[in-house]
Amino acid sequence: MDDETLLAYFTGRLDGILGRRDTVRSGDPDYRIGFLDGRLEVFRLLAAVRRIVEENDR
């Protein structure tokens, strides 16, 4: 992988975590993969928090 590919991926991942999409870079497939990975990370984190809260409610 070259530096541009890594930069696009990690920029997309960060944007996915923050919940914002860069419309200029969104055409880059590496950015889109990173963005999706970032959104999945947020989803997993929220699911873990939800499980913890539900366990403490019992």
N, CA, C and O atoms as a Maestro MAE file, in Angstrom:
{
 s_m_m2io_version
 :::
 2.0.0
}

f_m_ct {
 s_m_title
 :::
 protein
 m_atom[232] {
  # First column is atom index #
  i_m_mmod_type
  r_m_x_coord
  r_m_y_coord
  r_m_z_coord
  i_m_residue_number
  s_m_chain_name
  s_m_pdb_residue_name
  s_m_pdb_atom_name
  i_m_atomic_number
  :::
  1 25 0.836 -1.186 0.000 1 A "MET " " N  " 7
  2 3 0.000 0.000 0.000 1 A "MET " " CA " 6
  3 2 0.875 1.241 0.000 1 A "MET " " C  " 6
  4 15 1.911 1.301 0.662 1 A "MET " " O  " 8
  5 25 0.434 2.212 -0.749 2 A "ASP " " N  " 7
  6 3 1.191 3.454 -0.766 2 A "ASP " " CA " 6
  7 2 0.612 4.435 0.269 2 A "ASP " " C  " 6
  8 15 -0.430 4.181 0.873 2 A "ASP " " O  " 8
  9 25 1.309 5.544 0.451 3 A "ASP " " N  " 7
  10 3 0.916 6.534 1.448 3 A "ASP " " CA " 6
  11 2 -0.451 7.144 1.151 3 A "ASP " " C  " 6
  12 15 -1.219 7.407 2.076 3 A "ASP " " O  " 8
  13 25 -0.763 7.370 -0.109 4 A "GLU " " N  " 7
  14 3 -2.053 7.969 -0.467 4 A "GLU " " CA " 6
  15 2 -3.210 7.038 -0.111 4 A "GLU " " C  " 6
  16 15 -4.258 7.490 0.352 4 A "GLU " " O  " 8
  17 25 -3.019 5.762 -0.326 5 A "THR " " N  " 7
  18 3 -4.047 4.784 0.007 5 A "THR " " CA " 6
  19 2 -4.296 4.764 1.508 5 A "THR " " C  " 6
  20 15 -5.442 4.787 1.955 5 A "THR " " O  " 8
  21 25 -3.218 4.721 2.283 6 A "LEU " " N  " 7
  22 3 -3.352 4.715 3.741 6 A "LEU " " CA " 6
  23 2 -3.988 6.009 4.248 6 A "LEU " " C  " 6
  24 15 -4.842 5.980 5.134 6 A "LEU " " O  " 8
  25 25 -3.574 7.126 3.692 7 A "LEU " " N  " 7
  26 3 -4.135 8.408 4.103 7 A "LEU " " CA " 6
  27 2 -5.633 8.456 3.811 7 A "LEU " " C  " 6
  28 15 -6.411 8.911 4.648 7 A "LEU " " O  " 8
  29 25 -6.036 7.999 2.646 8 A "ALA " " N  " 7
  30 3 -7.458 7.992 2.292 8 A "ALA " " CA " 6
  31 2 -8.239 7.091 3.243 8 A "ALA " " C  " 6
  32 15 -9.312 7.469 3.713 8 A "ALA " " O  " 8
  33 25 -7.710 5.906 3.530 9 A "TYR " " N  " 7
  34 3 -8.393 4.972 4.425 9 A "TYR " " CA " 6
  35 2 -8.547 5.572 5.821 9 A "TYR " " C  " 6
  36 15 -9.650 5.604 6.367 9 A "TYR " " O  " 8
  37 25 -7.435 6.048 6.400 10 A "PHE " " N  " 7
  38 3 -7.492 6.548 7.769 10 A "PHE " " CA " 6
  39 2 -8.276 7.847 7.883 10 A "PHE " " C  " 6
  40 15 -8.889 8.103 8.919 10 A "PHE " " O  " 8
  41 25 -8.268 8.663 6.852 11 A "THR " " N  " 7
  42 3 -9.110 9.860 6.843 11 A "THR " " CA " 6
  43 2 -10.579 9.440 6.814 11 A "THR " " C  " 6
  44 15 -11.396 10.001 7.544 11 A "THR " " O  " 8
  45 25 -10.914 8.473 5.990 12 A "GLY " " N  " 7
  46 3 -12.277 7.961 5.942 12 A "GLY " " CA " 6
  47 2 -12.696 7.332 7.255 12 A "GLY " " C  " 6
  48 15 -13.831 7.510 7.697 12 A "GLY " " O  " 8
  49 25 -11.804 6.609 7.873 13 A "ARG " " N  " 7
  50 3 -12.111 5.961 9.164 13 A "ARG " " CA " 6
  51 2 -12.400 7.001 10.232 13 A "ARG " " C  " 6
  52 15 -13.368 6.878 10.982 13 A "ARG " " O  " 8
  53 25 -11.562 8.023 10.299 14 A "LEU " " N  " 7
  54 3 -11.773 9.093 11.269 14 A "LEU " " CA " 6
  55 2 -13.092 9.814 11.000 14 A "LEU " " C  " 6
  56 15 -13.855 10.091 11.925 14 A "LEU " " O  " 8
  57 25 -13.352 10.112 9.748 15 A "ASP " " N  " 7
  58 3 -14.616 10.765 9.401 15 A "ASP " " CA " 6
  59 2 -15.804 9.873 9.757 15 A "ASP " " C  " 6
  60 15 -16.839 10.372 10.198 15 A "ASP " " O  " 8
  61 25 -15.669 8.577 9.573 16 A "GLY " " N  " 7
  62 3 -16.731 7.651 9.946 16 A "GLY " " CA " 6
  63 2 -16.976 7.646 11.446 16 A "GLY " " C  " 6
  64 15 -18.123 7.608 11.892 16 A "GLY " " O  " 8
  65 25 -15.914 7.683 12.215 17 A "ILE " " N  " 7
  66 3 -16.043 7.727 13.670 17 A "ILE " " CA " 6
  67 2 -16.721 9.024 14.098 17 A "ILE " " C  " 6
  68 15 -17.559 9.027 15.000 17 A "ILE " " O  " 8
  69 25 -16.356 10.119 13.450 18 A "LEU " " N  " 7
  70 3 -16.925 11.420 13.791 18 A "LEU " " CA " 6
  71 2 -18.312 11.634 13.192 18 A "LEU " " C  " 6
  72 15 -19.013 12.573 13.569 18 A "LEU " " O  " 8
  73 25 -18.708 10.776 12.267 19 A "GLY " " N  " 7
  74 3 -20.026 10.874 11.670 19 A "GLY " " CA " 6
  75 2 -20.162 11.961 10.628 19 A "GLY " " C  " 6
  76 15 -21.248 12.510 10.437 19 A "GLY " " O  " 8
  77 25 -19.089 12.272 9.963 20 A "ARG " " N  " 7
  78 3 -19.149 13.278 8.895 20 A "ARG " " CA " 6
  79 2 -18.485 12.710 7.654 20 A "ARG " " C  " 6
  80 15 -17.505 11.971 7.743 20 A "ARG " " O  " 8
  81 25 -19.022 13.057 6.508 21 A "ARG " " N  " 7
  82 3 -18.481 12.521 5.256 21 A "ARG " " CA " 6
  83 2 -17.903 13.671 4.433 21 A "ARG " " C  " 6
  84 15 -18.532 14.719 4.283 21 A "ARG " " O  " 8
  85 25 -16.720 13.464 3.912 22 A "ASP " " N  " 7
  86 3 -16.079 14.439 3.028 22 A "ASP " " CA " 6
  87 2 -16.585 14.177 1.612 22 A "ASP " " C  " 6
  88 15 -16.232 13.170 0.998 22 A "ASP " " O  " 8
  89 25 -17.404 15.075 1.104 23 A "THR " " N  " 7
  90 3 -17.998 14.850 -0.217 23 A "THR " " CA " 6
  91 2 -16.957 14.839 -1.325 23 A "THR " " C  " 6
  92 15 -17.171 14.219 -2.367 23 A "THR " " O  " 8
  93 25 -15.835 15.512 -1.116 24 A "VAL " " N  " 7
  94 3 -14.784 15.531 -2.129 24 A "VAL " " CA " 6
  95 2 -14.088 14.171 -2.200 24 A "VAL " " C  " 6
  96 15 -13.818 13.662 -3.288 24 A "VAL " " O  " 8
  97 25 -13.805 13.596 -1.051 25 A "ARG " " N  " 7
  98 3 -13.059 12.327 -1.016 25 A "ARG " " CA " 6
  99 2 -13.962 11.105 -1.121 25 A "ARG " " C  " 6
  100 15 -13.468 9.993 -1.307 25 A "ARG " " O  " 8
  101 25 -15.266 11.288 -1.006 26 A "SER " " N  " 7
  102 3 -16.159 10.132 -0.945 26 A "SER " " CA " 6
  103 2 -16.156 9.288 -2.219 26 A "SER " " C  " 6
  104 15 -16.679 8.174 -2.220 26 A "SER " " O  " 8
  105 25 -15.580 9.799 -3.289 27 A "GLY " " N  " 7
  106 3 -15.462 9.012 -4.506 27 A "GLY " " CA " 6
  107 2 -14.299 8.040 -4.477 27 A "GLY " " C  " 6
  108 15 -14.210 7.153 -5.326 27 A "GLY " " O  " 8
  109 25 -13.406 8.196 -3.511 28 A "ASP " " N  " 7
  110 3 -12.231 7.326 -3.386 28 A "ASP " " CA " 6
  111 2 -12.634 6.032 -2.680 28 A "ASP " " C  " 6
  112 15 -13.132 6.081 -1.556 28 A "ASP " " O  " 8
  113 25 -12.430 4.883 -3.313 29 A "PRO " " N  " 7
  114 3 -12.842 3.617 -2.677 29 A "PRO " " CA " 6
  115 2 -12.132 3.354 -1.352 29 A "PRO " " C  " 6
  116 15 -12.724 2.766 -0.447 29 A "PRO " " O  " 8
  117 25 -10.877 3.777 -1.218 30 A "ASP " " N  " 7
  118 3 -10.162 3.568 0.046 30 A "ASP " " CA " 6
  119 2 -10.769 4.416 1.157 30 A "ASP " " C  " 6
  120 15 -10.865 3.971 2.300 30 A "ASP " " O  " 8
  121 25 -11.173 5.625 0.825 31 A "TYR " " N  " 7
  122 3 -11.850 6.495 1.777 31 A "TYR " " CA " 6
  123 2 -13.172 5.854 2.209 31 A "TYR " " C  " 6
  124 15 -13.492 5.831 3.397 31 A "TYR " " O  " 8
  125 25 -13.932 5.339 1.253 32 A "ARG " " N  " 7
  126 3 -15.240 4.739 1.561 32 A "ARG " " CA " 6
  127 2 -15.097 3.525 2.471 32 A "ARG " " C  " 6
  128 15 -15.899 3.333 3.384 32 A "ARG " " O  " 8
  129 25 -14.075 2.704 2.224 33 A "ILE " " N  " 7
  130 3 -13.838 1.536 3.083 33 A "ILE " " CA " 6
  131 2 -13.488 1.995 4.497 33 A "ILE " " C  " 6
  132 15 -14.001 1.456 5.477 33 A "ILE " " O  " 8
  133 25 -12.621 2.983 4.591 34 A "GLY " " N  " 7
  134 3 -12.272 3.525 5.903 34 A "GLY " " CA " 6
  135 2 -13.469 4.120 6.610 34 A "GLY " " C  " 6
  136 15 -13.646 3.934 7.814 34 A "GLY " " O  " 8
  137 25 -14.301 4.845 5.852 35 A "PHE " " N  " 7
  138 3 -15.498 5.451 6.420 35 A "PHE " " CA " 6
  139 2 -16.414 4.359 6.988 35 A "PHE " " C  " 6
  140 15 -16.909 4.480 8.109 35 A "PHE " " O  " 8
  141 25 -16.630 3.312 6.220 36 A "LEU " " N  " 7
  142 3 -17.475 2.217 6.682 36 A "LEU " " CA " 6
  143 2 -16.885 1.547 7.925 36 A "LEU " " C  " 6
  144 15 -17.617 1.241 8.866 36 A "LEU " " O  " 8
  145 25 -15.586 1.318 7.937 37 A "ASP " " N  " 7
  146 3 -14.939 0.735 9.115 37 A "ASP " " CA " 6
  147 2 -15.137 1.624 10.339 37 A "ASP " " C  " 6
  148 15 -15.368 1.118 11.438 37 A "ASP " " O  " 8
  149 25 -15.049 2.932 10.163 38 A "GLY " " N  " 7
  150 3 -15.267 3.866 11.265 38 A "GLY " " CA " 6
  151 2 -16.694 3.811 11.777 38 A "GLY " " C  " 6
  152 15 -16.918 3.822 12.987 38 A "GLY " " O  " 8
  153 25 -17.670 3.750 10.863 39 A "ARG " " N  " 7
  154 3 -19.074 3.660 11.270 39 A "ARG " " CA " 6
  155 2 -19.337 2.346 12.000 39 A "ARG " " C  " 6
  156 15 -20.087 2.319 12.976 39 A "ARG " " O  " 8
  157 25 -18.719 1.247 11.531 40 A "LEU " " N  " 7
  158 3 -18.887 -0.042 12.206 40 A "LEU " " CA " 6
  159 2 -18.297 -0.009 13.611 40 A "LEU " " C  " 6
  160 15 -18.850 -0.604 14.535 40 A "LEU " " O  " 8
  161 25 -17.187 0.678 13.768 41 A "GLU " " N  " 7
  162 3 -16.577 0.794 15.086 41 A "GLU " " CA " 6
  163 2 -17.519 1.523 16.047 41 A "GLU " " C  " 6
  164 15 -17.675 1.112 17.196 41 A "GLU " " O  " 8
  165 25 -18.136 2.587 15.583 42 A "VAL " " N  " 7
  166 3 -19.099 3.319 16.407 42 A "VAL " " CA " 6
  167 2 -20.281 2.420 16.755 42 A "VAL " " C  " 6
  168 15 -20.724 2.393 17.904 42 A "VAL " " O  " 8
  169 25 -20.791 1.688 15.774 43 A "PHE " " N  " 7
  170 3 -21.915 0.783 16.011 43 A "PHE " " CA " 6
  171 2 -21.565 -0.246 17.082 43 A "PHE " " C  " 6
  172 15 -22.357 -0.493 17.992 43 A "PHE " " O  " 8
  173 25 -20.389 -0.841 16.975 44 A "ARG " " N  " 7
  174 3 -19.971 -1.853 17.965 44 A "ARG " " CA " 6
  175 2 -19.821 -1.246 19.356 44 A "ARG " " C  " 6
  176 15 -20.193 -1.867 20.351 44 A "ARG " " O  " 8
  177 25 -19.279 -0.040 19.424 45 A "LEU " " N  " 7
  178 3 -19.117 0.637 20.711 45 A "LEU " " CA " 6
  179 2 -20.483 0.907 21.343 45 A "LEU " " C  " 6
  180 15 -20.677 0.652 22.532 45 A "LEU " " O  " 8
  181 25 -21.416 1.414 20.565 46 A "LEU " " N  " 7
  182 3 -22.759 1.689 21.087 46 A "LEU " " CA " 6
  183 2 -23.462 0.399 21.507 46 A "LEU " " C  " 6
  184 15 -24.182 0.382 22.505 46 A "LEU " " O  " 8
  185 25 -23.260 -0.669 20.758 47 A "ALA " " N  " 7
  186 3 -23.853 -1.961 21.121 47 A "ALA " " CA " 6
  187 2 -23.285 -2.457 22.446 47 A "ALA " " C  " 6
  188 15 -24.021 -3.010 23.263 47 A "ALA " " O  " 8
  189 25 -21.990 -2.269 22.668 48 A "ALA " " N  " 7
  190 3 -21.365 -2.696 23.919 48 A "ALA " " CA " 6
  191 2 -21.899 -1.870 25.090 48 A "ALA " " C  " 6
  192 15 -22.176 -2.413 26.159 48 A "ALA " " O  " 8
  193 25 -22.041 -0.575 24.891 49 A "VAL " " N  " 7
  194 3 -22.591 0.281 25.943 49 A "VAL " " CA " 6
  195 2 -24.030 -0.130 26.245 49 A "VAL " " C  " 6
  196 15 -24.429 -0.191 27.408 49 A "VAL " " O  " 8
  197 25 -24.798 -0.410 25.210 50 A "ARG " " N  " 7
  198 3 -26.192 -0.835 25.398 50 A "ARG " " CA " 6
  199 2 -26.257 -2.127 26.219 50 A "ARG " " C  " 6
  200 15 -27.094 -2.256 27.113 50 A "ARG " " O  " 8
  201 25 -25.378 -3.077 25.915 51 A "ARG " " N  " 7
  202 3 -25.355 -4.337 26.678 51 A "ARG " " CA " 6
  203 2 -25.032 -4.078 28.139 51 A "ARG " " C  " 6
  204 15 -25.652 -4.666 29.025 51 A "ARG " " O  " 8
  205 25 -24.071 -3.209 28.400 52 A "ILE " " N  " 7
  206 3 -23.684 -2.897 29.779 52 A "ILE " " CA " 6
  207 2 -24.849 -2.269 30.529 52 A "ILE " " C  " 6
  208 15 -25.129 -2.637 31.670 52 A "ILE " " O  " 8
  209 25 -25.521 -1.334 29.900 53 A "VAL " " N  " 7
  210 3 -26.658 -0.668 30.536 53 A "VAL " " CA " 6
  211 2 -27.778 -1.673 30.815 53 A "VAL " " C  " 6
  212 15 -28.371 -1.665 31.894 53 A "VAL " " O  " 8
  213 25 -28.062 -2.534 29.840 54 A "GLU " " N  " 7
  214 3 -29.116 -3.527 30.019 54 A "GLU " " CA " 6
  215 2 -28.778 -4.514 31.128 54 A "GLU " " C  " 6
  216 15 -29.669 -4.931 31.869 54 A "GLU " " O  " 8
  217 25 -27.508 -4.896 31.259 55 A "GLU " " N  " 7
  218 3 -27.102 -5.816 32.317 55 A "GLU " " CA " 6
  219 2 -27.257 -5.167 33.676 55 A "GLU " " C  " 6
  220 15 -27.606 -5.843 34.644 55 A "GLU " " O  " 8
  221 25 -27.005 -3.874 33.771 56 A "ASN " " N  " 7
  222 3 -27.114 -3.180 35.050 56 A "ASN " " CA " 6
  223 2 -28.548 -2.881 35.429 56 A "ASN " " C  " 6
  224 15 -28.829 -2.605 36.595 56 A "ASN " " O  " 8
  225 25 -29.462 -2.929 34.474 57 A "ASP " " N  " 7
  226 3 -30.877 -2.706 34.745 57 A "ASP " " CA " 6
  227 2 -31.563 -3.942 35.319 57 A "ASP " " C  " 6
  228 15 -32.667 -3.846 35.855 57 A "ASP " " O  " 8
  229 25 -30.935 -5.067 35.214 58 A "ARG " " N  " 7
  230 3 -31.554 -6.323 35.671 58 A "ARG " " CA " 6
  231 2 -31.477 -6.464 37.150 58 A "ARG " " C  " 6
  232 15 -31.948 -7.460 37.700 58 A "ARG " " O  " 8
  :::
 }
 m_bond[231] {
  # First column is bond index #
  i_m_from
  i_m_to
  i_m_order
  :::
  1 1 2 1
  2 2 3 1
  3 3 4 2
  4 3 5 1
  5 5 6 1
  6 6 7 1
  7 7 8 2
  8 7 9 1
  9 9 10 1
  10 10 11 1
  11 11 12 2
  12 11 13 1
  13 13 14 1
  14 14 15 1
  15 15 16 2
  16 15 17 1
  17 17 18 1
  18 18 19 1
  19 19 20 2
  20 19 21 1
  21 21 22 1
  22 22 23 1
  23 23 24 2
  24 23 25 1
  25 25 26 1
  26 26 27 1
  27 27 28 2
  28 27 29 1
  29 29 30 1
  30 30 31 1
  31 31 32 2
  32 31 33 1
  33 33 34 1
  34 34 35 1
  35 35 36 2
  36 35 37 1
  37 37 38 1
  38 38 39 1
  39 39 40 2
  40 39 41 1
  41 41 42 1
  42 42 43 1
  43 43 44 2
  44 43 45 1
  45 45 46 1
  46 46 47 1
  47 47 48 2
  48 47 49 1
  49 49 50 1
  50 50 51 1
  51 51 52 2
  52 51 53 1
  53 53 54 1
  54 54 55 1
  55 55 56 2
  56 55 57 1
  57 57 58 1
  58 58 59 1
  59 59 60 2
  60 59 61 1
  61 61 62 1
  62 62 63 1
  63 63 64 2
  64 63 65 1
  65 65 66 1
  66 66 67 1
  67 67 68 2
  68 67 69 1
  69 69 70 1
  70 70 71 1
  71 71 72 2
  72 71 73 1
  73 73 74 1
  74 74 75 1
  75 75 76 2
  76 75 77 1
  77 77 78 1
  78 78 79 1
  79 79 80 2
  80 79 81 1
  81 81 82 1
  82 82 83 1
  83 83 84 2
  84 83 85 1
  85 85 86 1
  86 86 87 1
  87 87 88 2
  88 87 89 1
  89 89 90 1
  90 90 91 1
  91 91 92 2
  92 91 93 1
  93 93 94 1
  94 94 95 1
  95 95 96 2
  96 95 97 1
  97 97 98 1
  98 98 99 1
  99 99 100 2
  100 99 101 1
  101 101 102 1
  102 102 103 1
  103 103 104 2
  104 103 105 1
  105 105 106 1
  106 106 107 1
  107 107 108 2
  108 107 109 1
  109 109 110 1
  110 110 111 1
  111 111 112 2
  112 111 113 1
  113 113 114 1
  114 114 115 1
  115 115 116 2
  116 115 117 1
  117 117 118 1
  118 118 119 1
  119 119 120 2
  120 119 121 1
  121 121 122 1
  122 122 123 1
  123 123 124 2
  124 123 125 1
  125 125 126 1
  126 126 127 1
  127 127 128 2
  128 127 129 1
  129 129 130 1
  130 130 131 1
  131 131 132 2
  132 131 133 1
  133 133 134 1
  134 134 135 1
  135 135 136 2
  136 135 137 1
  137 137 138 1
  138 138 139 1
  139 139 140 2
  140 139 141 1
  141 141 142 1
  142 142 143 1
  143 143 144 2
  144 143 145 1
  145 145 146 1
  146 146 147 1
  147 147 148 2
  148 147 149 1
  149 149 150 1
  150 150 151 1
  151 151 152 2
  152 151 153 1
  153 153 154 1
  154 154 155 1
  155 155 156 2
  156 155 157 1
  157 157 158 1
  158 158 159 1
  159 159 160 2
  160 159 161 1
  161 161 162 1
  162 162 163 1
  163 163 164 2
  164 163 165 1
  165 165 166 1
  166 166 167 1
  167 167 168 2
  168 167 169 1
  169 169 170 1
  170 170 171 1
  171 171 172 2
  172 171 173 1
  173 173 174 1
  174 174 175 1
  175 175 176 2
  176 175 177 1
  177 177 178 1
  178 178 179 1
  179 179 180 2
  180 179 181 1
  181 181 182 1
  182 182 183 1
  183 183 184 2
  184 183 185 1
  185 185 186 1
  186 186 187 1
  187 187 188 2
  188 187 189 1
  189 189 190 1
  190 190 191 1
  191 191 192 2
  192 191 193 1
  193 193 194 1
  194 194 195 1
  195 195 196 2
  196 195 197 1
  197 197 198 1
  198 198 199 1
  199 199 200 2
  200 199 201 1
  201 201 202 1
  202 202 203 1
  203 203 204 2
  204 203 205 1
  205 205 206 1
  206 206 207 1
  207 207 208 2
  208 207 209 1
  209 209 210 1
  210 210 211 1
  211 211 212 2
  212 211 213 1
  213 213 214 1
  214 214 215 1
  215 215 216 2
  216 215 217 1
  217 217 218 1
  218 218 219 1
  219 219 220 2
  220 219 221 1
  221 221 222 1
  222 222 223 1
  223 223 224 2
  224 223 225 1
  225 225 226 1
  226 226 227 1
  227 227 228 2
  228 227 229 1
  229 229 230 1
  230 230 231 1
  231 231 232 2
  :::
 }
}
